[in-house]
């Protein structure tokens, strides 16, 4: 998750690292059909 920029690892107590959430909301859009994917890359709805 740190690689994708969603969390940041910060020093915790002692030598431990603790994840710190950077965003409070993440939206993920996944087309469920090939047609939906093509429509999205074409620039809008048809």
mmCIF entry with sequence, helices, sheets and N, C-alpha, C, O atoms, coordinates in Angstrom:
data_MODEL
# 
_entry.id   MODEL 
# 
_entity.id                         1 
_entity.type                       polymer 
_entity.pdbx_number_of_molecules   1 
# 
_entity_poly.entity_id                      1 
_entity_poly.type                           'polypeptide(L)' 
_entity_poly.nstd_linkage                   no 
_entity_poly.nstd_monomer                   no 
_entity_poly.pdbx_seq_one_letter_code       
;(UNK)(UNK)(UNK)(UNK)(UNK)(UNK)(UNK)(UNK)(UNK)(UNK)(UNK)(UNK)(UNK)(UNK)(UNK)(UNK)
(UNK)(UNK)(UNK)(UNK)(UNK)(UNK)(UNK)(UNK)(UNK)(UNK)(UNK)(UNK)(UNK)(UNK)(UNK)(UNK)
(UNK)(UNK)(UNK)(UNK)(UNK)(UNK)(UNK)(UNK)(UNK)(UNK)(UNK)(UNK)(UNK)(UNK)
;
_entity_poly.pdbx_seq_one_letter_code_can   XXXXXXXXXXXXXXXXXXXXXXXXXXXXXXXXXXXXXXXXXXXXXX 
_entity_poly.pdbx_strand_id                 A 
# 
loop_
_entity_poly_seq.entity_id 
_entity_poly_seq.num 
_entity_poly_seq.mon_id 
_entity_poly_seq.hetero 
1 1  UNK n 
1 2  UNK n 
1 3  UNK n 
1 4  UNK n 
1 5  UNK n 
1 6  UNK n 
1 7  UNK n 
1 8  UNK n 
1 9  UNK n 
1 10 UNK n 
1 11 UNK n 
1 12 UNK n 
1 13 UNK n 
1 14 UNK n 
1 15 UNK n 
1 16 UNK n 
1 17 UNK n 
1 18 UNK n 
1 19 UNK n 
1 20 UNK n 
1 21 UNK n 
1 22 UNK n 
1 23 UNK n 
1 24 UNK n 
1 25 UNK n 
1 26 UNK n 
1 27 UNK n 
1 28 UNK n 
1 29 UNK n 
1 30 UNK n 
1 31 UNK n 
1 32 UNK n 
1 33 UNK n 
1 34 UNK n 
1 35 UNK n 
1 36 UNK n 
1 37 UNK n 
1 38 UNK n 
1 39 UNK n 
1 40 UNK n 
1 41 UNK n 
1 42 UNK n 
1 43 UNK n 
1 44 UNK n 
1 45 UNK n 
1 46 UNK n 
# 
_struct_asym.id          A 
_struct_asym.entity_id   1 
# 
_struct_conf.conf_type_id            HELX_P 
_struct_conf.id                      HELX_P1 
_struct_conf.pdbx_PDB_helix_id       AA1 
_struct_conf.beg_label_comp_id       UNK 
_struct_conf.beg_label_asym_id       A 
_struct_conf.beg_label_seq_id        34 
_struct_conf.pdbx_beg_PDB_ins_code   ? 
_struct_conf.end_label_comp_id       UNK 
_struct_conf.end_label_asym_id       A 
_struct_conf.end_label_seq_id        41 
_struct_conf.pdbx_end_PDB_ins_code   ? 
_struct_conf.beg_auth_comp_id        UNK 
_struct_conf.beg_auth_asym_id        A 
_struct_conf.beg_auth_seq_id         34 
_struct_conf.end_auth_comp_id        UNK 
_struct_conf.end_auth_asym_id        A 
_struct_conf.end_auth_seq_id         41 
_struct_conf.pdbx_PDB_helix_class    1 
_struct_conf.details                 ? 
_struct_conf.pdbx_PDB_helix_length   8 
# 
_struct_conf_type.id          HELX_P 
_struct_conf_type.criteria    ? 
_struct_conf_type.reference   ? 
# 
_struct_sheet.id               AA1 
_struct_sheet.type             ? 
_struct_sheet.number_strands   2 
_struct_sheet.details          ? 
# 
_struct_sheet_order.sheet_id     AA1 
_struct_sheet_order.range_id_1   1 
_struct_sheet_order.range_id_2   2 
_struct_sheet_order.offset       ? 
_struct_sheet_order.sense        anti-parallel 
# 
loop_
_struct_sheet_range.sheet_id 
_struct_sheet_range.id 
_struct_sheet_range.beg_label_comp_id 
_struct_sheet_range.beg_label_asym_id 
_struct_sheet_range.beg_label_seq_id 
_struct_sheet_range.pdbx_beg_PDB_ins_code 
_struct_sheet_range.end_label_comp_id 
_struct_sheet_range.end_label_asym_id 
_struct_sheet_range.end_label_seq_id 
_struct_sheet_range.pdbx_end_PDB_ins_code 
_struct_sheet_range.beg_auth_comp_id 
_struct_sheet_range.beg_auth_asym_id 
_struct_sheet_range.beg_auth_seq_id 
_struct_sheet_range.end_auth_comp_id 
_struct_sheet_range.end_auth_asym_id 
_struct_sheet_range.end_auth_seq_id 
AA1 1 UNK A 7  ? UNK A 11 ? UNK A 7  UNK A 11 
AA1 2 UNK A 17 ? UNK A 21 ? UNK A 17 UNK A 21 
# 
loop_
_atom_site.group_PDB 
_atom_site.id 
_atom_site.type_symbol 
_atom_site.label_atom_id 
_atom_site.label_alt_id 
_atom_site.label_comp_id 
_atom_site.label_asym_id 
_atom_site.label_entity_id 
_atom_site.label_seq_id 
_atom_site.pdbx_PDB_ins_code 
_atom_site.Cartn_x 
_atom_site.Cartn_y 
_atom_site.Cartn_z 
_atom_site.occupancy 
_atom_site.B_iso_or_equiv 
_atom_site.pdbx_formal_charge 
_atom_site.auth_seq_id 
_atom_site.auth_comp_id 
_atom_site.auth_asym_id 
_atom_site.auth_atom_id 
_atom_site.pdbx_PDB_model_num 
ATOM 1   N N  . UNK A 1 1  ? 0.828   -1.192 0.000   1.00 0.00 ? 1  UNK A N  1 
ATOM 2   C CA . UNK A 1 1  ? 0.000   0.000  0.000   1.00 0.00 ? 1  UNK A CA 1 
ATOM 3   C C  . UNK A 1 1  ? 0.876   1.261  0.000   1.00 0.00 ? 1  UNK A C  1 
ATOM 4   O O  . UNK A 1 1  ? 0.497   2.283  -0.572  1.00 0.00 ? 1  UNK A O  1 
ATOM 5   N N  . UNK A 1 2  ? 2.030   1.183  0.635   1.00 0.00 ? 2  UNK A N  1 
ATOM 6   C CA . UNK A 1 2  ? 2.935   2.329  0.637   1.00 0.00 ? 2  UNK A CA 1 
ATOM 7   C C  . UNK A 1 2  ? 3.455   2.613  -0.776  1.00 0.00 ? 2  UNK A C  1 
ATOM 8   O O  . UNK A 1 2  ? 3.621   3.769  -1.163  1.00 0.00 ? 2  UNK A O  1 
ATOM 9   N N  . UNK A 1 3  ? 3.707   1.554  -1.534  1.00 0.00 ? 3  UNK A N  1 
ATOM 10  C CA . UNK A 1 3  ? 4.190   1.697  -2.903  1.00 0.00 ? 3  UNK A CA 1 
ATOM 11  C C  . UNK A 1 3  ? 3.200   2.481  -3.760  1.00 0.00 ? 3  UNK A C  1 
ATOM 12  O O  . UNK A 1 3  ? 3.609   3.234  -4.644  1.00 0.00 ? 3  UNK A O  1 
ATOM 13  N N  . UNK A 1 4  ? 1.919   2.314  -3.511  1.00 0.00 ? 4  UNK A N  1 
ATOM 14  C CA . UNK A 1 4  ? 0.878   3.001  -4.271  1.00 0.00 ? 4  UNK A CA 1 
ATOM 15  C C  . UNK A 1 4  ? 0.536   4.372  -3.702  1.00 0.00 ? 4  UNK A C  1 
ATOM 16  O O  . UNK A 1 4  ? -0.321  5.069  -4.245  1.00 0.00 ? 4  UNK A O  1 
ATOM 17  N N  . UNK A 1 5  ? 1.189   4.764  -2.627  1.00 0.00 ? 5  UNK A N  1 
ATOM 18  C CA . UNK A 1 5  ? 0.953   6.079  -2.040  1.00 0.00 ? 5  UNK A CA 1 
ATOM 19  C C  . UNK A 1 5  ? -0.295  6.174  -1.189  1.00 0.00 ? 5  UNK A C  1 
ATOM 20  O O  . UNK A 1 5  ? -0.792  7.272  -0.939  1.00 0.00 ? 5  UNK A O  1 
ATOM 21  N N  . UNK A 1 6  ? -0.814  5.030  -0.736  1.00 0.00 ? 6  UNK A N  1 
ATOM 22  C CA . UNK A 1 6  ? -2.044  5.046  0.069   1.00 0.00 ? 6  UNK A CA 1 
ATOM 23  C C  . UNK A 1 6  ? -1.763  5.148  1.562   1.00 0.00 ? 6  UNK A C  1 
ATOM 24  O O  . UNK A 1 6  ? -2.599  5.645  2.316   1.00 0.00 ? 6  UNK A O  1 
ATOM 25  N N  . UNK A 1 7  ? -0.602  4.686  1.993   1.00 0.00 ? 7  UNK A N  1 
ATOM 26  C CA . UNK A 1 7  ? -0.193  4.797  3.395   1.00 0.00 ? 7  UNK A CA 1 
ATOM 27  C C  . UNK A 1 7  ? 1.266   5.246  3.443   1.00 0.00 ? 7  UNK A C  1 
ATOM 28  O O  . UNK A 1 7  ? 2.009   5.115  2.470   1.00 0.00 ? 7  UNK A O  1 
ATOM 29  N N  . UNK A 1 8  ? 1.649   5.771  4.589   1.00 0.00 ? 8  UNK A N  1 
ATOM 30  C CA . UNK A 1 8  ? 3.036   6.174  4.812   1.00 0.00 ? 8  UNK A CA 1 
ATOM 31  C C  . UNK A 1 8  ? 3.502   5.456  6.083   1.00 0.00 ? 8  UNK A C  1 
ATOM 32  O O  . UNK A 1 8  ? 2.781   5.424  7.080   1.00 0.00 ? 8  UNK A O  1 
ATOM 33  N N  . UNK A 1 9  ? 4.684   4.894  6.043   1.00 0.00 ? 9  UNK A N  1 
ATOM 34  C CA . UNK A 1 9  ? 5.224   4.212  7.215   1.00 0.00 ? 9  UNK A CA 1 
ATOM 35  C C  . UNK A 1 9  ? 5.967   5.230  8.075   1.00 0.00 ? 9  UNK A C  1 
ATOM 36  O O  . UNK A 1 9  ? 6.888   5.899  7.604   1.00 0.00 ? 9  UNK A O  1 
ATOM 37  N N  . UNK A 1 10 ? 5.560   5.342  9.337   1.00 0.00 ? 10 UNK A N  1 
ATOM 38  C CA . UNK A 1 10 ? 6.180   6.287  10.262  1.00 0.00 ? 10 UNK A CA 1 
ATOM 39  C C  . UNK A 1 10 ? 6.757   5.542  11.452  1.00 0.00 ? 10 UNK A C  1 
ATOM 40  O O  . UNK A 1 10 ? 6.314   4.445  11.791  1.00 0.00 ? 10 UNK A O  1 
ATOM 41  N N  . UNK A 1 11 ? 7.744   6.149  12.077  1.00 0.00 ? 11 UNK A N  1 
ATOM 42  C CA . UNK A 1 11 ? 8.353   5.541  13.258  1.00 0.00 ? 11 UNK A CA 1 
ATOM 43  C C  . UNK A 1 11 ? 7.337   5.483  14.382  1.00 0.00 ? 11 UNK A C  1 
ATOM 44  O O  . UNK A 1 11 ? 6.663   6.464  14.695  1.00 0.00 ? 11 UNK A O  1 
ATOM 45  N N  . UNK A 1 12 ? 7.247   4.302  14.979  1.00 0.00 ? 12 UNK A N  1 
ATOM 46  C CA . UNK A 1 12 ? 6.374   4.116  16.119  1.00 0.00 ? 12 UNK A CA 1 
ATOM 47  C C  . UNK A 1 12 ? 7.220   3.991  17.375  1.00 0.00 ? 12 UNK A C  1 
ATOM 48  O O  . UNK A 1 12 ? 8.372   4.425  17.395  1.00 0.00 ? 12 UNK A O  1 
ATOM 49  N N  . UNK A 1 13 ? 6.661   3.404  18.419  1.00 0.00 ? 13 UNK A N  1 
ATOM 50  C CA . UNK A 1 13 ? 7.423   3.209  19.655  1.00 0.00 ? 13 UNK A CA 1 
ATOM 51  C C  . UNK A 1 13 ? 8.620   2.288  19.419  1.00 0.00 ? 13 UNK A C  1 
ATOM 52  O O  . UNK A 1 13 ? 8.498   1.265  18.745  1.00 0.00 ? 13 UNK A O  1 
ATOM 53  N N  . UNK A 1 14 ? 9.754   2.648  19.967  1.00 0.00 ? 14 UNK A N  1 
ATOM 54  C CA . UNK A 1 14 ? 10.952  1.823  19.793  1.00 0.00 ? 14 UNK A CA 1 
ATOM 55  C C  . UNK A 1 14 ? 11.429  1.866  18.355  1.00 0.00 ? 14 UNK A C  1 
ATOM 56  O O  . UNK A 1 14 ? 11.527  2.936  17.753  1.00 0.00 ? 14 UNK A O  1 
ATOM 57  N N  . UNK A 1 15 ? 11.727  0.687  17.804  1.00 0.00 ? 15 UNK A N  1 
ATOM 58  C CA . UNK A 1 15 ? 12.214  0.608  16.426  1.00 0.00 ? 15 UNK A CA 1 
ATOM 59  C C  . UNK A 1 15 ? 11.123  0.155  15.463  1.00 0.00 ? 15 UNK A C  1 
ATOM 60  O O  . UNK A 1 15 ? 11.415  -0.179 14.315  1.00 0.00 ? 15 UNK A O  1 
ATOM 61  N N  . UNK A 1 16 ? 9.890   0.140  15.908  1.00 0.00 ? 16 UNK A N  1 
ATOM 62  C CA . UNK A 1 16 ? 8.777   -0.326 15.079  1.00 0.00 ? 16 UNK A CA 1 
ATOM 63  C C  . UNK A 1 16 ? 8.323   0.743  14.097  1.00 0.00 ? 16 UNK A C  1 
ATOM 64  O O  . UNK A 1 16 ? 8.445   1.941  14.354  1.00 0.00 ? 16 UNK A O  1 
ATOM 65  N N  . UNK A 1 17 ? 7.793   0.281  12.961  1.00 0.00 ? 17 UNK A N  1 
ATOM 66  C CA . UNK A 1 17 ? 7.159   1.176  12.002  1.00 0.00 ? 17 UNK A CA 1 
ATOM 67  C C  . UNK A 1 17 ? 5.654   0.979  12.075  1.00 0.00 ? 17 UNK A C  1 
ATOM 68  O O  . UNK A 1 17 ? 5.168   -0.139 12.250  1.00 0.00 ? 17 UNK A O  1 
ATOM 69  N N  . UNK A 1 18 ? 4.930   2.069  11.940  1.00 0.00 ? 18 UNK A N  1 
ATOM 70  C CA . UNK A 1 18 ? 3.469   2.002  11.983  1.00 0.00 ? 18 UNK A CA 1 
ATOM 71  C C  . UNK A 1 18 ? 2.910   2.637  10.722  1.00 0.00 ? 18 UNK A C  1 
ATOM 72  O O  . UNK A 1 18 ? 3.366   3.707  10.318  1.00 0.00 ? 18 UNK A O  1 
ATOM 73  N N  . UNK A 1 19 ? 1.911   1.987  10.078  1.00 0.00 ? 19 UNK A N  1 
ATOM 74  C CA . UNK A 1 19 ? 1.314   2.590  8.880   1.00 0.00 ? 19 UNK A CA 1 
ATOM 75  C C  . UNK A 1 19 ? 0.432   3.786  9.248   1.00 0.00 ? 19 UNK A C  1 
ATOM 76  O O  . UNK A 1 19 ? -0.332  3.735  10.213  1.00 0.00 ? 19 UNK A O  1 
ATOM 77  N N  . UNK A 1 20 ? 0.550   4.843  8.476   1.00 0.00 ? 20 UNK A N  1 
ATOM 78  C CA . UNK A 1 20 ? -0.267  6.042  8.661   1.00 0.00 ? 20 UNK A CA 1 
ATOM 79  C C  . UNK A 1 20 ? -1.091  6.221  7.391   1.00 0.00 ? 20 UNK A C  1 
ATOM 80  O O  . UNK A 1 20 ? -0.532  6.364  6.303   1.00 0.00 ? 20 UNK A O  1 
ATOM 81  N N  . UNK A 1 21 ? -2.411  6.214  7.523   1.00 0.00 ? 21 UNK A N  1 
ATOM 82  C CA . UNK A 1 21 ? -3.306  6.369  6.375   1.00 0.00 ? 21 UNK A CA 1 
ATOM 83  C C  . UNK A 1 21 ? -3.260  7.823  5.927   1.00 0.00 ? 21 UNK A C  1 
ATOM 84  O O  . UNK A 1 21 ? -3.414  8.739  6.735   1.00 0.00 ? 21 UNK A O  1 
ATOM 85  N N  . UNK A 1 22 ? -3.044  8.024  4.616   1.00 0.00 ? 22 UNK A N  1 
ATOM 86  C CA . UNK A 1 22 ? -2.915  9.370  4.075   1.00 0.00 ? 22 UNK A CA 1 
ATOM 87  C C  . UNK A 1 22 ? -4.267  9.923  3.632   1.00 0.00 ? 22 UNK A C  1 
ATOM 88  O O  . UNK A 1 22 ? -4.540  11.107 3.826   1.00 0.00 ? 22 UNK A O  1 
ATOM 89  N N  . UNK A 1 23 ? -5.112  9.085  3.043   1.00 0.00 ? 23 UNK A N  1 
ATOM 90  C CA . UNK A 1 23 ? -6.408  9.522  2.520   1.00 0.00 ? 23 UNK A CA 1 
ATOM 91  C C  . UNK A 1 23 ? -7.539  8.950  3.365   1.00 0.00 ? 23 UNK A C  1 
ATOM 92  O O  . UNK A 1 23 ? -7.379  7.908  4.001   1.00 0.00 ? 23 UNK A O  1 
ATOM 93  N N  . UNK A 1 24 ? -8.672  9.626  3.372   1.00 0.00 ? 24 UNK A N  1 
ATOM 94  C CA . UNK A 1 24 ? -9.823  9.098  4.089   1.00 0.00 ? 24 UNK A CA 1 
ATOM 95  C C  . UNK A 1 24 ? -10.811 8.416  3.152   1.00 0.00 ? 24 UNK A C  1 
ATOM 96  O O  . UNK A 1 24 ? -11.786 7.812  3.599   1.00 0.00 ? 24 UNK A O  1 
ATOM 97  N N  . UNK A 1 25 ? -10.547 8.519  1.814   1.00 0.00 ? 25 UNK A N  1 
ATOM 98  C CA . UNK A 1 25 ? -11.446 7.888  0.855   1.00 0.00 ? 25 UNK A CA 1 
ATOM 99  C C  . UNK A 1 25 ? -10.673 7.571  -0.426  1.00 0.00 ? 25 UNK A C  1 
ATOM 100 O O  . UNK A 1 25 ? -9.886  8.390  -0.901  1.00 0.00 ? 25 UNK A O  1 
ATOM 101 N N  . UNK A 1 26 ? -10.901 6.387  -0.977  1.00 0.00 ? 26 UNK A N  1 
ATOM 102 C CA . UNK A 1 26 ? -10.302 5.987  -2.245  1.00 0.00 ? 26 UNK A CA 1 
ATOM 103 C C  . UNK A 1 26 ? -11.404 5.381  -3.093  1.00 0.00 ? 26 UNK A C  1 
ATOM 104 O O  . UNK A 1 26 ? -12.130 4.499  -2.632  1.00 0.00 ? 26 UNK A O  1 
ATOM 105 N N  . UNK A 1 27 ? -11.538 5.848  -4.335  1.00 0.00 ? 27 UNK A N  1 
ATOM 106 C CA . UNK A 1 27 ? -12.540 5.298  -5.243  1.00 0.00 ? 27 UNK A CA 1 
ATOM 107 C C  . UNK A 1 27 ? -11.845 4.449  -6.295  1.00 0.00 ? 27 UNK A C  1 
ATOM 108 O O  . UNK A 1 27 ? -10.830 4.855  -6.861  1.00 0.00 ? 27 UNK A O  1 
ATOM 109 N N  . UNK A 1 28 ? -12.392 3.278  -6.551  1.00 0.00 ? 28 UNK A N  1 
ATOM 110 C CA . UNK A 1 28 ? -11.841 2.352  -7.528  1.00 0.00 ? 28 UNK A CA 1 
ATOM 111 C C  . UNK A 1 28 ? -12.932 2.013  -8.528  1.00 0.00 ? 28 UNK A C  1 
ATOM 112 O O  . UNK A 1 28 ? -14.003 1.542  -8.144  1.00 0.00 ? 28 UNK A O  1 
ATOM 113 N N  . UNK A 1 29 ? -12.673 2.248  -9.804  1.00 0.00 ? 29 UNK A N  1 
ATOM 114 C CA . UNK A 1 29 ? -13.642 1.964  -10.861 1.00 0.00 ? 29 UNK A CA 1 
ATOM 115 C C  . UNK A 1 29 ? -13.137 0.769  -11.650 1.00 0.00 ? 29 UNK A C  1 
ATOM 116 O O  . UNK A 1 29 ? -12.057 0.819  -12.238 1.00 0.00 ? 29 UNK A O  1 
ATOM 117 N N  . UNK A 1 30 ? -13.915 -0.306 -11.663 1.00 0.00 ? 30 UNK A N  1 
ATOM 118 C CA . UNK A 1 30 ? -13.560 -1.516 -12.387 1.00 0.00 ? 30 UNK A CA 1 
ATOM 119 C C  . UNK A 1 30 ? -14.682 -1.867 -13.359 1.00 0.00 ? 30 UNK A C  1 
ATOM 120 O O  . UNK A 1 30 ? -15.775 -2.231 -12.925 1.00 0.00 ? 30 UNK A O  1 
ATOM 121 N N  . UNK A 1 31 ? -14.436 -1.765 -14.661 1.00 0.00 ? 31 UNK A N  1 
ATOM 122 C CA . UNK A 1 31 ? -15.468 -2.164 -15.617 1.00 0.00 ? 31 UNK A CA 1 
ATOM 123 C C  . UNK A 1 31 ? -15.727 -3.666 -15.514 1.00 0.00 ? 31 UNK A C  1 
ATOM 124 O O  . UNK A 1 31 ? -14.785 -4.454 -15.436 1.00 0.00 ? 31 UNK A O  1 
ATOM 125 N N  . UNK A 1 32 ? -16.980 -4.057 -15.514 1.00 0.00 ? 32 UNK A N  1 
ATOM 126 C CA . UNK A 1 32 ? -17.330 -5.469 -15.363 1.00 0.00 ? 32 UNK A CA 1 
ATOM 127 C C  . UNK A 1 32 ? -17.482 -6.170 -16.701 1.00 0.00 ? 32 UNK A C  1 
ATOM 128 O O  . UNK A 1 32 ? -17.534 -7.399 -16.755 1.00 0.00 ? 32 UNK A O  1 
ATOM 129 N N  . UNK A 1 33 ? -17.552 -5.407 -17.773 1.00 0.00 ? 33 UNK A N  1 
ATOM 130 C CA . UNK A 1 33 ? -17.651 -6.008 -19.098 1.00 0.00 ? 33 UNK A CA 1 
ATOM 131 C C  . UNK A 1 33 ? -16.659 -5.320 -20.029 1.00 0.00 ? 33 UNK A C  1 
ATOM 132 O O  . UNK A 1 33 ? -16.235 -4.194 -19.770 1.00 0.00 ? 33 UNK A O  1 
ATOM 133 N N  . UNK A 1 34 ? -16.297 -5.992 -21.098 1.00 0.00 ? 34 UNK A N  1 
ATOM 134 C CA . UNK A 1 34 ? -15.379 -5.415 -22.069 1.00 0.00 ? 34 UNK A CA 1 
ATOM 135 C C  . UNK A 1 34 ? -15.995 -4.179 -22.718 1.00 0.00 ? 34 UNK A C  1 
ATOM 136 O O  . UNK A 1 34 ? -15.297 -3.208 -23.010 1.00 0.00 ? 34 UNK A O  1 
ATOM 137 N N  . UNK A 1 35 ? -17.295 -4.221 -22.937 1.00 0.00 ? 35 UNK A N  1 
ATOM 138 C CA . UNK A 1 35 ? -17.995 -3.094 -23.572 1.00 0.00 ? 35 UNK A CA 1 
ATOM 139 C C  . UNK A 1 35 ? -17.881 -1.839 -22.712 1.00 0.00 ? 35 UNK A C  1 
ATOM 140 O O  . UNK A 1 35 ? -17.669 -0.740 -23.225 1.00 0.00 ? 35 UNK A O  1 
ATOM 141 N N  . UNK A 1 36 ? -18.024 -2.013 -21.406 1.00 0.00 ? 36 UNK A N  1 
ATOM 142 C CA . UNK A 1 36 ? -17.909 -0.871 -20.494 1.00 0.00 ? 36 UNK A CA 1 
ATOM 143 C C  . UNK A 1 36 ? -16.500 -0.296 -20.538 1.00 0.00 ? 36 UNK A C  1 
ATOM 144 O O  . UNK A 1 36 ? -16.325 0.921  -20.476 1.00 0.00 ? 36 UNK A O  1 
ATOM 145 N N  . UNK A 1 37 ? -15.497 -1.157 -20.643 1.00 0.00 ? 37 UNK A N  1 
ATOM 146 C CA . UNK A 1 37 ? -14.109 -0.702 -20.712 1.00 0.00 ? 37 UNK A CA 1 
ATOM 147 C C  . UNK A 1 37 ? -13.873 0.072  -22.002 1.00 0.00 ? 37 UNK A C  1 
ATOM 148 O O  . UNK A 1 37 ? -13.201 1.103  -21.985 1.00 0.00 ? 37 UNK A O  1 
ATOM 149 N N  . UNK A 1 38 ? -14.406 -0.399 -23.101 1.00 0.00 ? 38 UNK A N  1 
ATOM 150 C CA . UNK A 1 38 ? -14.235 0.288  -24.392 1.00 0.00 ? 38 UNK A CA 1 
ATOM 151 C C  . UNK A 1 38 ? -14.936 1.634  -24.392 1.00 0.00 ? 38 UNK A C  1 
ATOM 152 O O  . UNK A 1 38 ? -14.423 2.607  -24.945 1.00 0.00 ? 38 UNK A O  1 
ATOM 153 N N  . UNK A 1 39 ? -16.099 1.690  -23.778 1.00 0.00 ? 39 UNK A N  1 
ATOM 154 C CA . UNK A 1 39 ? -16.871 2.931  -23.708 1.00 0.00 ? 39 UNK A CA 1 
ATOM 155 C C  . UNK A 1 39 ? -16.084 3.969  -22.897 1.00 0.00 ? 39 UNK A C  1 
ATOM 156 O O  . UNK A 1 39 ? -16.062 5.146  -23.258 1.00 0.00 ? 39 UNK A O  1 
ATOM 157 N N  . UNK A 1 40 ? -15.452 3.548  -21.827 1.00 0.00 ? 40 UNK A N  1 
ATOM 158 C CA . UNK A 1 40 ? -14.696 4.459  -20.972 1.00 0.00 ? 40 UNK A CA 1 
ATOM 159 C C  . UNK A 1 40 ? -13.478 5.006  -21.721 1.00 0.00 ? 40 UNK A C  1 
ATOM 160 O O  . UNK A 1 40 ? -13.183 6.198  -21.629 1.00 0.00 ? 40 UNK A O  1 
ATOM 161 N N  . UNK A 1 41 ? -12.776 4.159  -22.453 1.00 0.00 ? 41 UNK A N  1 
ATOM 162 C CA . UNK A 1 41 ? -11.587 4.624  -23.171 1.00 0.00 ? 41 UNK A CA 1 
ATOM 163 C C  . UNK A 1 41 ? -11.970 5.476  -24.386 1.00 0.00 ? 41 UNK A C  1 
ATOM 164 O O  . UNK A 1 41 ? -11.146 6.248  -24.876 1.00 0.00 ? 41 UNK A O  1 
ATOM 165 N N  . UNK A 1 42 ? -13.191 5.348  -24.870 1.00 0.00 ? 42 UNK A N  1 
ATOM 166 C CA . UNK A 1 42 ? -13.640 6.137  -26.009 1.00 0.00 ? 42 UNK A CA 1 
ATOM 167 C C  . UNK A 1 42 ? -13.993 7.567  -25.600 1.00 0.00 ? 42 UNK A C  1 
ATOM 168 O O  . UNK A 1 42 ? -14.206 8.427  -26.455 1.00 0.00 ? 42 UNK A O  1 
ATOM 169 N N  . UNK A 1 43 ? -14.054 7.814  -24.304 1.00 0.00 ? 43 UNK A N  1 
ATOM 170 C CA . UNK A 1 43 ? -14.289 9.187  -23.857 1.00 0.00 ? 43 UNK A CA 1 
ATOM 171 C C  . UNK A 1 43 ? -15.675 9.481  -23.352 1.00 0.00 ? 43 UNK A C  1 
ATOM 172 O O  . UNK A 1 43 ? -16.062 10.648 -23.297 1.00 0.00 ? 43 UNK A O  1 
ATOM 173 N N  . UNK A 1 44 ? -16.429 8.494  -22.986 1.00 0.00 ? 44 UNK A N  1 
ATOM 174 C CA . UNK A 1 44 ? -17.727 8.783  -22.400 1.00 0.00 ? 44 UNK A CA 1 
ATOM 175 C C  . UNK A 1 44 ? -18.756 7.705  -22.643 1.00 0.00 ? 44 UNK A C  1 
ATOM 176 O O  . UNK A 1 44 ? -18.435 6.595  -23.068 1.00 0.00 ? 44 UNK A O  1 
ATOM 177 N N  . UNK A 1 45 ? -19.984 8.048  -22.371 1.00 0.00 ? 45 UNK A N  1 
ATOM 178 C CA . UNK A 1 45 ? -21.088 7.103  -22.496 1.00 0.00 ? 45 UNK A CA 1 
ATOM 179 C C  . UNK A 1 45 ? -21.630 7.103  -23.901 1.00 0.00 ? 45 UNK A C  1 
ATOM 180 O O  . UNK A 1 45 ? -21.567 8.104  -24.614 1.00 0.00 ? 45 UNK A O  1 
ATOM 181 N N  . UNK A 1 46 ? -22.168 5.958  -24.287 1.00 0.00 ? 46 UNK A N  1 
ATOM 182 C CA . UNK A 1 46 ? -22.822 5.826  -25.604 1.00 0.00 ? 46 UNK A CA 1 
ATOM 183 C C  . UNK A 1 46 ? -24.174 5.224  -25.454 1.00 0.00 ? 46 UNK A C  1 
ATOM 184 O O  . UNK A 1 46 ? -24.878 5.034  -26.446 1.00 0.00 ? 46 UNK A O  1 
# 
